[in-house]
Amino acid sequence: MFPFRKLHAQCSFFLLKPCQNPRLQSTKSATKFAGKATLKEAQAALLEYLHSTRSLNFLDADNMCRNSPSFIQDLLAKTHLHTPHVNTKRSISRYLRYHPINEFEPFFESAGLSPSEYAPLLPSHMIYLNDDVVLMENHKALCNFGVPRTKMGRVFKLAPQVFRYKPGILISKLQEYENLGVSRKTLINVVASNPCILVGGVDFDFVKVVEMLKSVIGKDCDWIGEHLLINKGCCNWRVMFHVLTLLSRVFNEKQLDDLITSSPGLIFEESGGCALSLIGFLLKFGLSVNRVCVMLHEFPEIRVVKFLSNLRLCFLFLTEIEMEASEIGRILQSHCLVLGSFTIKRTITLLTNLNVGKKRLCKVVKDDPLVMKSWALGRRIEPLVNSYLECESKALKKEFMLSLGYEENSKAMNESIKLFRGRGAELQERLDFIVNAGLDYEVVCKMIRESPRILSQTTDRINMKIESLVNEGYAMSDLASFPSFLSYSAQRVKLRFSMYNWLKKHGAAEAGLALSTIIACSDKAFEKMYVNRHPSGLQVWRDLKAQISSMA
């Protein structure tokens, strides 16, 4: 039967569904058959192995068995593959007899770390815990002091050097804090949540913060430890003490107690750094100290870092719609609590969805700053109703386009009207300017129908491009043949004409090339067809491009 079982195990292995992460695969397989009874048997087998065979401390071994579910599931999956029909405890005991495990894996997992978190901590040269005498001695010292084994994960993650101290150093550090008046219970909570106080010398700012929180505000050690978990990294106790000192100067003890109780993030998020940034931001925009105090007392139930981010996004939005600085200050002063409580959409999104320009949007916000709350992320936005001036401008545009020869409400007319920028009266002014430059009215109308974008520019820009055209020796009739010339940027026109003139001067290009030939093609095509005709052409082209770009 044994060969058959071996063959069965091998076949079962190859029939498993492929997976990139073998641990995930084995965990998924194991969960199909690992009930409560099976898990208890597996834990009992592992405990017997770790304590009796490997001689680990019973409490450490018991904690590793009870609090390392991923490792247990992985172990079950492996033993199931080797001996699928044997009693679970016997199966695991037999497996462990011939397959030594990496004891650091269940050890780190039982401390509260996930496999992905403890992977970098696994030593490369050992798999038995008792071989790392220094680590186990320091671990024992923390356990004896009172730090729960299941909460050691943050110590391994944030201050791994603690477990490399020589004998007696760790205990002496803890005793120093106790001698300075920090209770053991407080130390246990702080070490479990923010172990960096054990790195380096005594952190006197930490002692001051604990003393202030307990004596002035009346917060106990459990409350302190719980809220220290807000920080993903180590606390900067100096900054936290600075924030507490600052707040204690403007609030009495009762007010400060209420403030910290309702908004603990003010001192714990980024060690109080977010609160300092928020206060500085508000003072910069003209809020008095009293107004800032009132705002902090009415602070909404939102993380300080998120509140500050929302305020900055609103400021950015107001800046991007070109609102005056004095108006921005007025709005932030009077509505900072509301503006910080939601995340506003991006400016380009609002301009598009509201179907307005910056000028009108700026006026809408000035009239009612609270309207911004309806533009928060996740909320549907309806286009703003057109004002009388906009309706009038639209009517003038329509009338102007009919005069150009467009058929009313035709597809061509609706598409072209979207390309026109400016009021109806401005479009007529631009058309007249081109006519006065020396072209027939009917010719200009035809040009606009072919290339509507040419009227989206001011008369100054149109004049500049016509002058450059004439200065290069082209006639207005050439513009009629290629009306899109007016749509190209002044930089492009100047660059192409400058390069073309250099090529003509050095005999690399013939005179009299069509306007569209010089301007319309892409830079890459222009280089290939003309610039590369001369050995120095590419370098001159690059120099001209850099020179003209710097002048823009």
C-alpha positions in Angstrom: 0.0 0.0 0.0 2.9 2.4 0.7 4.0 2.7 -2.9 0.4 3.4 -3.9 0.1 6.1 -1.2 3.4 7.7 -2.4 2.1 7.7 -6.0 -1.3 9.1 -4.8 0.5 12.0 -3.0 2.6 12.8 -6.1 -0.4 12.8 -8.3 -2.3 15.0 -5.9 0.6 17.4 -6.0 0.6 17.7 -9.8 -3.2 18.0 -9.9 -3.2 21.1 -7.8 -4.3 24.3 -9.6 -1.2 26.4 -10.5 -0.6 29.4 -8.3 2.2 32.0 -8.2 2.4 31.9 -4.4 2.9 28.4 -3.1 1.8 29.4 0.4 -1.5 30.8 -0.8 -2.0 27.6 -2.8 -1.4 25.3 0.1 -3.5 27.5 2.4 -6.4 27.3 0.0 -6.0 23.5 -0.2 -5.8 23.1 3.5 -8.9 25.1 4.3 -11.0 22.6 2.4 -10.4 20.0 5.1 -9.1 21.8 8.2 -12.0 22.0 10.6 -11.8 23.1 14.3 -10.9 19.6 15.5 -8.2 19.3 12.8 -6.7 22.7 13.7 -6.6 21.7 17.4 -4.8 18.5 16.6 -2.3 20.4 14.4 -1.7 22.9 17.2 -1.2 20.2 19.7 1.3 18.4 17.5 3.2 21.6 16.8 3.3 22.4 20.5 4.6 19.0 21.4 7.3 19.4 18.8 8.4 22.9 19.8 8.3 22.4 23.5 9.3 18.7 23.9 11.5 18.1 20.9 13.0 21.6 20.3 13.0 22.6 24.1 11.4 26.0 23.5 9.9 27.8 26.5 6.3 26.5 27.0 4.7 29.9 26.9 6.6 30.8 23.7 5.7 27.5 22.1 2.0 27.8 23.1 1.8 31.3 21.7 3.4 30.2 18.4 0.8 27.4 18.0 -2.2 29.5 19.0 -1.4 32.6 17.0 0.1 31.6 13.7 -2.9 30.5 11.5 -1.1 30.9 8.2 1.8 28.7 9.3 -0.6 26.0 10.7 -2.6 26.0 7.5 0.6 25.7 5.5 1.8 22.8 7.6 -1.6 21.0 7.3 -1.4 21.3 3.5 2.1 19.9 3.4 1.3 16.9 5.7 -1.9 16.3 3.7 0.2 15.8 0.6 2.6 13.4 2.2 0.2 11.3 4.4 -3.4 12.1 3.4 -5.1 9.3 5.2 -3.4 9.3 8.6 -4.6 10.9 11.8 -3.8 14.7 11.8 -1.7 14.8 14.9 0.3 11.6 14.0 0.6 12.9 10.4 2.1 16.2 11.5 4.3 14.6 14.2 5.7 12.2 11.5 6.2 15.1 9.1 8.1 17.2 11.6 10.3 14.3 12.5 11.8 14.3 9.0 11.2 17.9 7.9 12.6 20.6 10.2 10.6 23.8 10.1 11.8 27.4 10.1 10.8 28.2 13.7 11.2 32.0 13.0 8.1 31.9 10.8 5.5 30.9 13.4 7.4 33.0 16.0 7.1 36.2 14.0 3.5 35.5 12.9 2.5 34.9 16.5 4.0 38.3 17.4 1.4 39.9 15.0 3.2 40.1 11.7 1.9 38.8 8.4 4.1 36.6 6.2 4.8 39.5 3.9 5.9 41.7 6.9 8.2 39.1 8.5 9.8 37.8 5.4 12.6 40.5 5.5 13.3 39.6 9.1 13.9 35.9 8.6 17.6 35.1 9.2 19.4 33.6 6.2 21.7 31.3 8.2 19.5 29.7 10.9 16.1 28.1 11.3 16.0 27.3 15.0 15.0 30.0 17.5 17.3 28.7 20.3 20.3 29.3 18.0 19.6 33.1 18.2 20.4 33.5 21.9 20.5 37.3 21.9 17.1 37.6 20.3 15.5 35.1 22.7 17.1 36.8 25.7 15.7 40.2 24.8 12.3 38.7 23.9 12.2 37.1 27.3 13.1 40.4 29.0 10.2 42.2 27.3 7.8 39.3 28.1 8.9 39.3 31.7 8.4 43.1 31.8 4.8 42.6 30.7 4.7 43.3 27.0 2.2 40.7 25.5 3.8 38.2 23.1 1.1 38.9 20.5 2.0 42.6 20.4 5.7 42.3 19.8 5.2 42.7 16.0 5.6 46.4 16.0 8.8 46.1 18.0 10.2 43.7 15.4 9.0 46.0 12.6 9.9 49.5 13.9 12.8 48.8 16.3 14.4 45.5 15.4 17.7 46.6 17.0 16.1 46.2 20.4 16.5 42.4 20.0 20.3 42.8 19.5 21.0 44.5 22.8 23.5 42.8 25.1 22.2 41.2 28.3 20.8 43.7 30.8 20.7 46.8 28.5 17.0 46.5 27.6 15.9 46.1 31.2 18.1 49.0 32.3 16.4 51.3 29.7 12.9 50.3 30.9 14.0 50.9 34.5 15.3 54.4 33.6 11.9 55.4 32.4 10.2 54.0 35.5 12.7 56.0 37.6 11.6 59.1 35.8 8.0 58.5 36.8 6.5 56.6 33.9 4.4 53.8 35.2 5.0 50.2 34.1 1.5 49.9 32.6 2.1 53.0 30.5 5.5 51.7 29.3 4.0 48.4 28.3 1.4 50.1 26.2 3.8 52.5 24.6 6.5 49.9 23.9 3.9 47.6 22.2 2.7 50.5 20.0 5.7 52.8 19.6 8.9 50.9 20.6 11.3 53.6 19.3 11.7 54.9 22.8 13.9 51.9 23.5 16.3 53.0 20.7 19.2 55.3 21.8 19.2 57.2 25.0 16.3 58.2 27.3 13.7 60.2 25.4 12.9 63.0 27.8 10.3 64.5 25.5 8.4 61.2 25.7 8.4 61.5 29.5 7.1 65.1 29.3 4.3 64.1 26.9 3.2 61.2 29.1 3.3 63.4 32.2 1.3 66.2 30.5 -1.3 63.8 29.1 -1.8 62.1 32.5 -1.6 65.1 34.9 -2.9 68.0 32.9 -5.5 66.2 30.6 -6.1 63.1 32.7 -5.6 60.5 30.0 -4.7 57.0 31.2 -2.0 54.6 29.7 -4.5 52.5 27.8 -5.8 55.6 26.0 -2.3 56.7 25.1 -1.2 53.3 23.8 -4.4 52.9 21.7 -4.0 56.2 19.9 -0.3 55.8 19.4 -1.2 53.1 16.8 -2.4 56.0 14.5 1.2 56.5 13.6 2.5 53.9 11.2 6.1 54.7 12.1 7.8 56.0 15.3 6.5 59.1 17.1 8.4 62.3 17.2 7.9 63.1 20.9 9.5 66.5 20.6 7.0 67.6 18.0 4.1 66.1 20.0 5.3 68.0 23.2 5.6 71.2 21.2 2.0 70.8 20.0 0.7 70.1 23.5 2.6 73.1 24.9 1.2 75.3 22.1 -2.4 74.2 22.7 -2.0 74.5 26.5 -1.2 78.2 26.1 -4.5 79.0 24.4 -6.8 76.5 26.1 -7.4 75.9 29.8 -7.1 72.3 31.1 -10.9 71.6 30.7 -10.9 72.9 27.1 -7.7 71.0 26.3 -9.1 67.8 27.7 -12.3 68.2 25.6 -10.3 69.0 22.5 -7.9 66.1 22.7 -10.7 63.7 23.6 -12.8 64.6 20.6 -9.9 65.0 18.2 -6.9 62.9 19.3 -5.5 63.1 15.8 -4.4 66.7 16.6 -1.5 65.4 18.6 -1.1 61.8 17.4 -1.3 62.1 13.6 2.3 62.4 12.4 3.1 63.2 16.0 1.2 66.5 15.8 2.9 67.6 12.6 -0.4 67.7 10.7 -1.9 70.0 13.4 1.0 72.4 13.2 0.7 72.5 9.4 -3.0 73.1 9.6 -2.6 76.0 12.2 0.1 77.5 10.1 -2.0 77.3 6.9 -5.0 79.0 8.6 -2.9 81.8 10.1 -1.3 82.4 6.7 -4.7 83.2 5.3 -5.5 85.7 8.0 -7.4 83.7 10.7 -6.8 85.1 14.1 -5.6 82.9 17.0 -9.1 83.1 18.5 -10.7 82.0 15.2 -8.3 79.1 15.0 -9.1 78.0 18.5 -12.9 78.1 17.7 -12.3 76.1 14.6 -10.3 73.4 16.5 -13.1 73.1 19.1 -15.6 72.5 16.3 -13.3 70.2 14.3 -15.3 67.6 12.4 -14.9 63.8 12.7 -12.3 63.5 10.1 -8.6 62.8 10.1 -6.5 65.9 10.4 -4.3 65.0 7.5 -7.4 64.5 5.3 -8.9 67.8 6.5 -5.7 69.6 5.6 -5.5 67.9 2.2 -9.1 69.0 1.5 -8.4 72.6 2.4 -5.3 72.6 0.1 -7.3 71.2 -2.8 -10.0 73.9 -2.3 -7.2 76.6 -2.3 -5.7 75.1 -5.4 -9.1 75.1 -7.1 -9.7 78.8 -6.2 -6.2 79.6 -7.5 -6.8 77.7 -10.8 -10.0 79.6 -11.6 -8.0 82.8 -11.2 -9.7 84.2 -8.1 -8.1 87.2 -6.4 -5.9 86.4 -3.4 -8.0 88.7 -1.2 -11.2 86.8 -2.1 -9.5 83.4 -1.5 -8.5 84.6 1.9 -12.0 85.8 2.7 -13.6 82.4 1.7 -11.0 80.4 3.6 -11.5 82.5 6.7 -15.2 82.2 6.8 -15.8 78.7 5.6 -12.6 76.7 6.5 -14.6 74.0 8.5 -16.9 73.3 5.6 -14.1 73.3 3.0 -12.0 70.9 5.0 -14.8 68.4 5.4 -15.1 67.2 1.8 -12.8 66.5 -1.2 -13.5 68.8 -4.2 -13.3 67.5 -7.7 -10.4 68.6 -10.0 -10.8 72.0 -11.7 -10.8 70.7 -15.2 -13.6 68.2 -14.3 -15.7 71.0 -12.8 -15.2 73.3 -15.8 -16.2 70.5 -18.2 -19.2 69.2 -16.2 -20.6 72.6 -15.2 -20.1 73.8 -18.8 -18.7 77.2 -17.7 -15.5 79.2 -18.0 -13.3 80.3 -15.2 -14.7 83.8 -15.1 -18.2 82.7 -14.5 -17.3 79.9 -12.1 -15.3 82.4 -10.1 -18.3 84.6 -9.8 -20.6 81.7 -8.8 -18.1 80.8 -5.9 -17.8 84.4 -4.8 -21.6 84.7 -4.6 -22.0 81.5 -2.6 -18.8 79.7 -1.4 -20.9 76.9 0.1 -21.9 75.8 -3.4 -18.5 74.1 -3.6 -19.7 71.4 -1.2 -22.1 70.2 -4.0 -19.0 69.6 -6.2 -17.4 67.0 -3.9 -16.1 63.7 -5.1 -18.8 61.1 -5.6 -21.6 63.7 -6.2 -23.3 64.1 -9.5 -22.8 67.6 -11.1 -25.4 69.2 -13.4 -24.4 72.0 -15.9 -25.0 75.5 -14.6 -27.9 77.3 -16.1 -26.7 79.8 -18.8 -26.8 83.5 -17.8 -28.4 86.1 -19.9 -25.1 87.3 -21.3 -24.1 83.7 -22.4 -27.5 83.2 -24.1 -27.0 86.5 -25.9 -23.5 85.5 -27.0 -24.7 82.1 -28.2 -27.4 83.8 -30.3 -24.8 86.1 -31.8 -22.6 83.2 -32.7 -25.5 81.4 -34.4 -26.3 84.5 -36.3 -22.7 85.0 -37.3 -22.4 81.4 -38.6 -25.6 81.7 -40.7 -24.0 84.8 -42.3 -21.0 82.6 -43.2 -23.2 80.3 -45.2 -23.9 77.5 -42.7 -27.2 75.7 -42.9 -29.2 76.3 -39.7 -28.9 73.6 -37.1 -26.9 71.4 -39.5 -24.2 69.0 -38.2 -21.4 71.1 -39.6 -22.8 74.2 -37.8 -23.1 72.4 -34.5 -19.6 71.0 -34.7 -18.0 74.3 -35.8 -19.7 76.4 -33.1 -17.9 74.3 -30.5 -14.6 75.2 -32.0 -15.2 79.0 -31.8 -13.8 80.7 -28.7 -15.1 84.1 -27.9 -18.3 86.0 -28.0 -20.3 86.5 -31.1 -19.2 90.1 -31.5 -15.5 89.2 -31.2 -15.9 86.6 -34.0 -17.2 89.2 -36.4 -14.4 91.5 -35.4 -11.8 88.9 -36.3 -13.4 88.1 -39.6 -13.4 91.8 -40.5 -9.7 92.0 -39.6 -8.7 89.3 -42.0 -10.8 90.9 -44.8 -9.1 94.2 -44.1 -5.7 92.5 -44.4 -6.4 92.1 -48.2 -8.8 89.2 -48.8 -12.2 89.1 -50.3 -15.1 88.7 -47.9 -16.4 85.5 -49.7 -12.9 84.1 -49.7 -12.6 84.6 -45.9 -16.0 83.0 -45.3 -14.8 79.9 -47.2 -11.6 79.9 -45.2 -13.5 79.9 -42.0 -15.8 77.0 -43.1 -12.7 75.0 -44.0 -10.9 75.8 -40.8 -13.2 77.2 -38.1 -10.3 77.3 -35.5 -8.7 80.3 -37.1 -11.3 82.6 -35.4 -10.5 81.3 -32.0 -7.5 83.7 -31.7 -7.3 87.3 -30.9 -6.8 89.9 -33.6 -3.3 90.6 -32.2 -2.3 86.9 -32.8 -3.8 86.9 -36.3 -2.0 90.1 -37.2 1.3 88.7 -35.9 1.0 85.6 -38.1 -0.1 87.5 -41.2 2.9 89.9 -40.8 5.3 86.9 -40.6 3.7 85.4 -43.7 4.1 88.6 -45.7 7.7 89.2 -44.4 8.7 85.8 -45.7 7.5 86.8 -49.2 4.2 85.0 -49.4 1.0 86.7 -50.7 -2.4 86.8 -49.0 -3.6 84.4 -51.7 -1.3 81.8 -50.2 -3.2 82.2 -46.9 -6.5 81.6 -48.8 -5.1 78.3 -50.1 -4.0 77.3 -46.6 -6.2 78.9 -44.0 -5.1 76.5 -41.3 -1.8 78.5 -41.2 -3.5 80.9 -38.7 -4.2 78.0 -36.3 -0.6 77.0 -35.8 1.4 78.4 -32.9 3.7 81.4 -33.4 6.6 79.3 -32.2 6.0 76.6 -34.9 5.7 79.2 -37.7 8.9 81.1 -36.6 10.9 77.8 -36.3 9.8 76.5 -39.7 10.4 79.7 -41.5 13.8 80.2 -39.9 15.0 76.7 -40.8 13.6 77.0 -44.3 15.5 80.3 -44.8 18.7 78.7 -43.6 18.3 75.7 -45.9 17.7 78.0 -48.9 20.7 80.0 -48.0 22.9 76.9 -48.0 21.4 75.5 -51.2 19.6 72.6 -49.4 16.1 73.6 -50.3 14.5 75.2 -53.3 12.7 78.6 -53.1 8.9 79.0 -53.4 7.8 75.9 -51.4 4.1 75.9 -50.7 3.0 77.3 -47.3 1.3 74.0 -46.3 4.5 72.0 -47.3 6.6 74.0 -44.8 4.1 74.3 -41.9 1.7 71.4 -42.0 3.9 68.3 -41.7 5.2 67.0 -38.4 8.6 67.8 -37.0 9.8 64.3 -37.7 8.7 64.5 -41.3 10.2 68.0 -41.7 13.5 66.7 -40.4 13.5 63.7 -42.7 12.4 65.6 -45.9 14.4 68.9 -45.4 16.6 69.3 -42.4 18.7 66.2 -43.1 19.5 67.4 -46.6 22.4 69.4 -45.1 25.1 67.8 -42.9 24.8 70.6 -40.3 21.0 70.8 -40.7 20.1 68.8 -37.6 22.3 70.7 -35.3 21.0 74.1 -36.6 17.4 72.8 -36.3 18.1 71.9 -32.6 19.7 75.2 -31.9 16.9 77.2 -33.4 14.3 75.1 -31.5 16.1 75.8 -28.2 16.5 79.5 -29.0 12.8 80.0 -30.0 11.6 78.0 -27.0 13.6 80.1 -24.6 12.1 83.3 -26.1 8.5 82.1 -25.6 
